[in-house]
Amino acid sequence: MKTHDILQQEAENYILRCYQELGKTDQEVAQRLVEIRASIEASGTYEHTYEELEHGAKMAWRNSNRCIGRLFWDSMHVIDERRLEHAGDVAEALLRHISYATNGGKIIPTITVFRPALQDKKDVRIWNHQLIRYAGYEHNGTVTGDPASVAFTQICTELGWKGKGTSFDVLPLVISAGGSNPEFFPIPPELVLEVSLTHPDYPAFGHLGLRWYAVPIISDMDMVIGGIRYTAAPFNGWYMATEIGARNFADVNRYNALPQVAELMGLSTASETTLWRDRALVEMNVAVLHSYKQAGVSMVDHHTAAAQFQLFEQREAKCGRPLTGYWNWLIPPVSPATTHIFHQSYDNTVVYPNFFKRSED
C-alpha cells in the first residue's frame, strides 16, 4: 500500500487536473482536497465521486499511449459497479456490459469499474484477457481454436468448464472476489454477437468458416486514477479491421489463416518473391471490413483510424496538452508507411490516469 503522503500527492495532482478540465471553482477544489486529506488520514485511502471516476476513466483512455482510437475518449460510457462484493454479482455486471456495449452492432465505448484494491478487502479480479475470447485446445502439439488462449482454456477446464472443442468456442468469464477461489460463469450465446467472414470477390472465402466476435472488451488491465488502483475495469471501443485481419487470423502463432486464403486465391506459395502473404493479407482485411459492414457492426479501417488520430493530435495541441504515444503500437500492421503516424515520432512518457498491465507501473 502507498504511504499517506504519496497517495495524498497523487490524489492532489489528479483533482487539480480533473477539476480544472471540469470547470470547477478554486473553492470546490480546495474543499475537495480537504475532504480527501481527512479521509486518507483516517482510513489510509479515499473514494472517488462518480464525476471524478467518470472523468478519470475518460482521461485514462486519452492517455493510453498504445491506442490509435483516442479521438473518441470523451464519449466513453462509465458504469459504476464499485458496490459489488461477490463473484456472481460481478459476472452479472459483466454480462450487462457486454449487452450494453454491443448495442445490436452499433458499439458503444464502455467501461465498467469495480471496487479498487483496498487494504482491508481483497480486490476483484477478472482472469480473462478479454471478456469475449475463443478457447484454444492443445493436443499432441496441435491447437484447435486460438493458440493465445491455450493456458487460460486449461484454467477454465480445471475449474470445471467444458467446451465443445471447436475453433470458435466462447470461453466463460472467470472471476474471483473477496479472497474467494476463482469461479467460472458461461456467457449466454445470445449475448455474443459474432460475424461470419465472407469476401466480396472470392465466394470460396466463406467456406473457410472463419468468424469473430463484435466487441473487444479488454479485461486484464488495472486503471490507476489519483493513486487509486482499480484492478477490475474492463473497457471497450470497437475493432480496427487489422486487429482481426492482420493479427488474430494472420499471425502464425494465432489462427494462421493466410496459407488458406492464398490457396483459394490461386496464389503460389512456393516462393516468398510472389508476395503471396502480402496479397492474402490485404484480401483477409477486405473480408473483415466487408463482413462487419454487411452485419451492421461498428468497425474502422486503419487509414480512417490514422486520420482520426491526426485529428486527436490537433485537438490535444489546441487544448495545450502534450501528446504522448507509443509509435510501435500506433502504426497499423498493414501498410503503415501510408499513414502519417509512420513518419512521426512520439513521446512515450506515461501520464496519469492510465491503464496498466498488472505487472507494470
C-alpha positions in Angstrom: 0.0 0.0 0.0 1.1 3.6 -0.7 2.2 5.8 2.2 -0.3 8.5 3.1 2.0 11.2 1.7 2.4 9.6 -1.7 -1.4 8.9 -2.0 -2.2 12.4 -0.9 0.2 13.9 -3.5 -1.2 11.6 -6.3 -4.8 12.5 -5.3 -4.0 16.2 -5.3 -2.3 16.0 -8.7 -5.4 14.3 -10.2 -8.0 16.5 -8.5 -6.3 19.7 -9.7 -6.2 18.5 -13.3 -9.7 16.9 -13.2 -11.4 19.8 -11.7 -9.7 22.2 -14.0 -11.0 20.3 -17.0 -14.5 20.1 -15.5 -14.6 23.8 -14.9 -14.7 23.7 -11.1 -14.0 26.7 -9.0 -11.0 27.2 -6.7 -13.3 26.9 -3.7 -14.6 23.5 -4.9 -11.0 22.3 -5.5 -9.9 23.4 -2.0 -12.9 21.8 -0.3 -12.4 18.5 -2.1 -8.8 18.4 -1.2 -9.7 18.9 2.5 -12.1 16.0 2.3 -9.6 13.7 0.6 -6.8 14.6 3.1 -9.1 13.9 6.0 -10.2 10.5 4.5 -6.6 9.4 3.9 -5.5 10.4 7.4 -8.5 8.5 8.9 -8.6 5.4 6.7 -5.5 5.3 4.5 -7.5 5.8 1.4 -10.2 7.9 -0.2 -13.2 7.3 -2.6 -13.8 9.0 -5.9 -17.1 10.6 -6.6 -18.8 9.3 -9.7 -17.9 12.5 -11.5 -14.2 12.0 -10.6 -14.4 8.3 -11.6 -16.1 9.1 -14.9 -13.7 11.8 -16.0 -10.7 9.8 -14.7 -11.7 6.8 -16.8 -12.0 9.0 -19.9 -8.6 10.6 -19.1 -7.1 7.1 -18.8 -8.2 6.3 -22.3 -7.0 9.7 -23.6 -3.6 9.0 -22.0 -3.3 5.4 -23.4 -0.1 5.6 -25.5 -0.8 2.5 -27.5 -4.3 3.4 -28.6 -4.9 4.8 -32.1 -8.6 5.4 -31.3 -8.3 8.1 -28.7 -10.2 10.7 -30.6 -13.4 9.4 -29.0 -12.1 9.4 -25.4 -14.8 11.8 -24.1 -17.6 9.6 -25.4 -16.9 6.6 -23.1 -19.8 5.5 -21.1 -18.7 4.8 -17.5 -20.7 2.2 -15.4 -20.0 2.4 -11.6 -20.2 -1.1 -10.0 -18.0 -0.4 -7.0 -20.6 -1.6 -4.6 -20.4 -5.2 -5.8 -18.7 -7.8 -3.5 -19.3 -11.2 -4.8 -18.2 -13.0 -8.0 -21.7 -13.8 -9.1 -22.8 -10.2 -8.9 -19.6 -9.2 -10.8 -20.4 -11.7 -13.5 -24.0 -10.3 -13.9 -22.5 -6.8 -14.3 -20.1 -8.0 -16.9 -23.0 -9.6 -18.9 -24.8 -6.2 -18.7 -21.6 -4.6 -20.0 -21.5 -7.0 -23.0 -25.1 -6.3 -23.8 -24.9 -2.6 -23.5 -21.6 -2.2 -25.4 -22.7 -4.4 -28.2 -25.9 -2.4 -28.8 -27.0 -4.6 -31.7 -23.8 -3.9 -33.5 -23.7 -0.1 -33.0 -20.9 -0.4 -30.5 -20.8 2.0 -27.5 -17.4 2.7 -25.9 -17.9 1.5 -22.4 -16.0 0.8 -19.1 -17.4 -0.9 -16.0 -15.5 -0.1 -12.9 -15.5 -2.4 -9.8 -14.1 -1.6 -6.4 -10.5 -0.7 -6.1 -7.8 -2.6 -4.3 -8.1 -1.7 -0.6 -6.1 -2.6 2.4 -8.8 -4.4 4.3 -10.5 -6.1 1.4 -9.4 -8.5 -1.3 -9.7 -7.0 -4.8 -12.0 -8.1 -7.6 -10.1 -10.0 -10.3 -11.2 -10.8 -13.8 -9.0 -13.6 -15.2 -10.0 -13.2 -18.8 -7.8 -11.2 -21.2 -11.0 -10.1 -23.0 -14.5 -10.7 -21.7 -15.2 -12.5 -25.1 -12.5 -14.7 -26.4 -12.2 -18.1 -28.2 -10.8 -21.2 -26.5 -7.6 -23.0 -27.6 -7.3 -26.7 -27.2 -3.8 -28.3 -27.5 -3.5 -31.9 -28.3 -0.2 -33.6 -29.3 1.3 -30.3 -30.3 -1.7 -29.2 -32.5 -4.0 -26.5 -31.4 -7.7 -26.3 -32.2 -9.0 -22.7 -31.8 -7.0 -19.8 -30.6 -3.4 -20.7 -29.6 -3.3 -17.5 -27.5 -6.0 -18.9 -25.2 -4.5 -22.4 -24.5 -3.2 -21.6 -21.0 -6.5 -19.8 -20.0 -8.6 -22.6 -21.5 -6.7 -25.0 -19.3 -7.6 -22.9 -16.3 -11.2 -22.9 -17.3 -11.2 -26.7 -17.8 -9.6 -27.2 -14.3 -12.4 -25.1 -12.8 -15.0 -27.5 -14.4 -15.8 -25.8 -17.7 -16.1 -28.0 -20.8 -16.1 -26.6 -24.3 -17.3 -28.2 -27.5 -13.8 -28.4 -28.9 -14.4 -26.3 -32.0 -12.3 -23.5 -33.3 -14.6 -20.8 -32.0 -15.8 -21.8 -28.5 -16.5 -18.7 -26.4 -14.7 -19.0 -23.1 -16.5 -18.4 -19.8 -15.9 -15.5 -17.5 -13.6 -16.3 -14.7 -13.8 -14.1 -11.6 -12.5 -14.1 -8.1 -13.7 -11.6 -5.5 -13.3 -11.0 -1.8 -10.5 -13.5 -1.5 -12.6 -16.4 -2.8 -11.3 -19.0 -5.3 -11.9 -18.2 -8.9 -15.3 -19.2 -10.4 -16.4 -19.6 -14.0 -19.6 -18.2 -15.5 -20.6 -19.1 -19.0 -21.7 -16.2 -21.3 -25.1 -16.8 -22.8 -24.7 -17.3 -26.5 -27.4 -14.7 -27.3 -25.2 -12.0 -25.8 -22.2 -12.7 -28.1 -22.6 -11.0 -31.4 -20.4 -12.8 -34.0 -19.6 -12.0 -37.6 -19.1 -14.8 -40.2 -16.4 -13.7 -42.7 -17.1 -13.6 -46.4 -15.3 -11.8 -49.3 -17.0 -9.7 -51.9 -14.8 -11.1 -54.7 -14.0 -14.6 -53.5 -17.1 -16.7 -52.8 -15.0 -19.6 -51.6 -13.7 -17.4 -48.7 -16.9 -18.2 -46.8 -16.1 -21.9 -46.9 -13.2 -21.3 -44.6 -15.7 -21.0 -41.7 -14.0 -18.0 -40.1 -15.8 -15.8 -37.8 -15.0 -13.3 -35.0 -16.9 -11.5 -32.2 -18.1 -8.0 -32.5 -16.7 -6.3 -29.4 -13.2 -6.3 -28.0 -13.6 -5.8 -24.2 -10.1 -5.7 -22.6 -10.4 -7.0 -19.0 -6.8 -7.7 -17.8 -5.6 -4.2 -17.1 -5.6 -2.1 -14.0 -6.8 1.5 -14.1 -5.0 4.0 -11.9 -6.7 7.3 -11.1 -5.3 9.7 -8.5 -3.3 7.0 -6.7 -6.3 4.6 -6.5 -5.8 1.3 -8.4 -8.9 -0.3 -9.9 -8.0 -3.9 -10.5 -11.2 -4.7 -12.4 -12.2 -2.1 -15.0 -13.0 -3.8 -18.4 -13.3 -1.4 -21.3 -14.0 -1.4 -25.0 -14.1 0.6 -28.1 -14.7 -1.0 -31.5 -12.3 -3.0 -33.6 -9.9 -1.7 -36.2 -10.0 -4.2 -39.0 -6.3 -5.0 -38.9 -6.6 -6.3 -35.3 -8.6 -9.2 -36.7 -7.4 -9.5 -40.3 -3.7 -8.8 -39.8 -3.2 -10.2 -36.3 -5.8 -12.6 -35.0 -6.2 -14.5 -38.3 -2.8 -13.8 -39.9 -0.2 -14.3 -37.2 1.4 -17.7 -37.4 1.1 -18.1 -33.7 -2.7 -17.4 -33.8 -5.1 -18.8 -36.4 -2.5 -18.6 -39.2 -5.1 -18.5 -42.0 -3.1 -16.8 -44.7 -2.0 -20.0 -46.4 -5.7 -21.0 -46.8 -6.5 -17.6 -48.2 -3.7 -17.7 -50.6 -4.8 -21.2 -51.8 -8.4 -20.1 -52.5 -7.0 -17.0 -54.3 -4.9 -19.3 -56.5 -1.6 -17.9 -55.4 1.7 -19.8 -55.5 3.2 -20.1 -52.0 6.4 -21.8 -53.3 8.4 -18.6 -53.1 8.3 -15.5 -50.9 9.0 -13.4 -54.0 5.4 -13.8 -55.2 4.4 -11.8 -52.2 1.6 -14.2 -51.6 1.5 -13.3 -47.9 1.0 -9.6 -48.6 -1.7 -10.2 -51.2 -3.5 -12.7 -48.9 -3.2 -10.3 -46.0 -4.9 -7.5 -47.9 -7.7 -9.7 -49.0 -8.2 -11.0 -45.5 -8.6 -7.4 -44.3 -11.0 -6.7 -47.2 -13.1 -9.7 -46.0 -13.2 -8.4 -42.4 -14.2 -4.9 -43.4 -16.8 -6.3 -45.8 -18.3 -8.7 -43.4 -18.6 -6.3 -40.5 -20.2 -3.7 -42.7 -22.7 -6.3 -44.1 -23.5 -7.3 -40.5 -24.0 -3.7 -39.4 -21.2 -3.9 -36.8 -19.1 -0.9 -36.0 -15.5 -1.1 -37.3 -12.8 1.2 -38.6 -10.2 0.7 -41.3 -6.6 1.6 -40.5 -6.4 4.6 -42.9 -9.5 6.2 -41.3 -8.2 5.4 -37.8 -4.9 7.1 -38.6 -6.8 10.2 -39.9 -8.9 10.2 -36.7 -5.7 10.0 -34.7 -4.3 13.0 -36.5 -7.4 14.9 -35.6 -6.9 13.8 -32.0 -3.3 15.2 -32.1 -4.6 18.5 -33.4 -7.3 18.8 -30.7 -4.8 17.9 -27.9 -2.5 20.6 -29.2 -5.3 23.1 -29.2 -6.1 22.2 -25.6 -2.4 22.7 -24.7 -1.9 19.1 -23.7 1.4 17.4 -24.6 0.8 14.4 -26.8 2.1 11.0 -25.8 2.2 7.9 -27.8 4.0 4.6 -28.4 5.0 4.5 -32.1 5.4 0.7 -32.2 1.8 0.2 -31.3 0.3 3.2 -33.1 1.4 2.2 -36.6 -1.1 -0.2 -38.1 0.2 -3.7 -39.0 -0.8 -3.2 -42.7 0.8 -0.6 -44.9 2.0 1.6 -42.0 4.1 3.8 -44.3 0.9 5.1 -45.9 -0.2 6.8 -42.7 1.3 10.0 -41.2 2.0 8.1 -37.9 4.8 6.1 -39.5 6.6 9.3 -40.4 6.5 10.9 -37.0 8.0 10.2 -33.6 6.1 10.2 -30.3 6.9 10.8 -26.6 6.1 7.5 -24.8 6.0 9.2 -21.3 3.4 7.6 -19.1 0.8 10.2 -18.0 -1.8 9.5 -15.3 -4.7 8.5 -15.1 -3.9 5.4 -17.3 -4.3 1.7 -17.8 -1.6 -0.8 -16.9 -0.9 -4.5 -17.3 -0.8 -5.9 -13.8 2.9 -6.4 -14.0 3.6 -2.8 -15.0 3.5 0.5 -13.1 
